[in-house]
Amino acid sequence: MIGVFITARLGSTRLSEKHLIEVNGKPFIKWLVERFLTAFKESIEKNELKIFITTSIKAENKKFELVFDKSELEVFYGSDENIPLRHLECAVENNIDHIISIDGDDILCSTEASKLVVEKLLSGSAMVQTKGLPLGMNSTGYSKMFLENSLKGIETNKLETGWGKIFDVDKIDVIQLKSDEKIEKIRMTLDYDPDANFFKKVISSIDVLNASDVLLIETIIENNWNQLNEHLDDIYWSNFNKQKQEEN
C-alpha cells in the first residue's frame, strides 16, 4: 500500500492557519489534496493508495477534520515535534509500505513527479527524490523500512525543519527533471502573505486540478506571477537554516 502523507499543522506563527486560507471557495489544503485525488483516482479506487493529513496531536489541528470528508482522506495525529516518527507511526498503524512525503505548504506539488517517485519505489528503491522543479513542486518518497532504519536511535529527537538529514544520501535515487535557472527560482511554497497572494492568483487563473507541470510553470512565467513572492527567498532560507541549526 502506498500512502501520500501531507504533513501540516495549524500552529504557524508567520501566517496563522495558512492551510485554511480560502481561494475560490476552498482552503489551500483542499486544493492540494484534490490534485492528488484527481491524479491518483485509479489507484485510490483499487485501494492501492491512500491519502493522509499527518499532523501533530495538538488540539488546534482537529480543524482539518472539518475540511475533508472521510471518503477523501484520513487525518492522522502523531508525534508533535518529530515528523519522520509521525510518518512511521502512521505507516505502521495503516499498513503503508511506501510513503510519498508532501509538505502541506507545497500547495501545487507535482503529481507527475510523485507518479515517477511511486514507480521507482515499487521497483525497489529505498528512497527517491525529484529535482529540477520549482521550490515546492518536487516530490520525495521512501519505504517504511528505510524510514524505520533511518530513525533508529533518534526517535525522541526534535525533527521538524530539515529533517531529511536523517537519511543516508548515498541510498537516495535522484530523478533529474529538465530544468533551467528561471524555473528553479519560482517560489511555490506557503509561508508568508505574498506566498498566499501568489497561490490565489495561480489557482484563480488556471485549472490546477488538471494542468500539467509544463502548462503550470509556463503560465506562471508568462504572467510574471513569480514576481509576487520571489523576494522572499533570502528570508525563507535564512529562517530555514536558523531553525535547522536550533534542532541540531
Buried (B, 14 or more C-beta within 10 A) or exposed (E): EBBBBBBBBBEBEEBEEBBBBEBEEEBBBBBBBBBBBEBBEEBBEEEEBBBBBBBBEEEEBEBBEEBBEEEBBBBBBBBBEBBBBBBBBBBEEBEBEBBBBBBBBBBBBBBBBBBBBBEBBBEEBBBBBBEBBBBBBBBBBBBBEBBBBBBEEBEEBBBBBBBBEBBEEEEBBEBEBEEEEEBBEBBBBBBBBBBBBBBBBBBEEBEBBEBEBEEBBEBBBEBEBBEBBBEBEEEBEEBEEEEBEEBE
